[in-house]
């Protein structure tokens, strides 16, 4: 559902009711600027993000970490690659 910011302001109660069943996109000057979600949908997204980063952490543990020296060498390489030569 899409609403203008003016309609959202003037009919905030309706916006909340609608957001309980589907995300409501709020537009300002014809372009979307925010989305109103139910708490349940927001929590579902946070849980999904937590699972994603948890899986990434487990994979990092399985693959091994870089030592402090290896990390420093990697960062210096990135810095050199992104620094223009004068």
N, C-alpha and C positions, 0 to 999 in steps of 0.2 A: 504494500500500500504506500502511496505517496501523498504527502500533504505539504502545503506551503507553510512557512514559519508563522504567518499571520493566522491561518486556520488552526494550526497546532496550538498557538497561544490562546485563541478565542474559544477553542473546544478541547481544552486539555483533558478533561474527563473522558471524552470520547477517544482521544488519542491513547490514553492509558488502557481503556477497554480493548481497543483494536490491537495494541501491542501485546496483550496477553495471548493472542492467538497467532499473530504473525508480526515480523519486524515492520516498523513504520519508518519510512525514509522521509526526512524533513528537508524540504528544499528552500533555498533562499535565492531569490532572483533567478529561479529556474534551474538551479543546479543543486544536487544533493549535498548536504553539509553534515548531517548527523543521522543516526539510526537509533530508534528507541526499541529495546528488546524487553521481553519478560525476564524476570529474575531466573526462571528455570532455563531459558535459552542461553542467557549469559553464563550461568553456571556450567551448562553443557559445553559451551565453547572453552571455558577456563579448564575444565576437566580434560578436554581433548588436547589442549595445549600442554597441560601437565604430563599427559601420557606421552606426547611427542617428545618433549625434552627429557623425560625419564628414559625413553628408548634410546635417544641419542647418547645419554650419559652411560647407559649400560653398554652400548656399542663401543664407546670410547674406552671403557674399562677393559673390554675384551680385546680391543686392538692395541692397547697400551698407550701410555702417555709419553709426551716428549719430556726429556730431562730439562733442567733449567738451562743448561748450555745449548741444547738442541733448540729450545724455544727462542733463545737469544739469537742464535745463528739464523733461524727461520725469519724472525722479525727483521733482522738486519738485511737479509736478502730482499724481503718485501719492500723495505724502505729504499734500498738502492734501486730496485726496479721501478719505483714510483717517483724517484727524485730525478728531475731533468738534469742532464749533463751540461755544465757551463763551459 
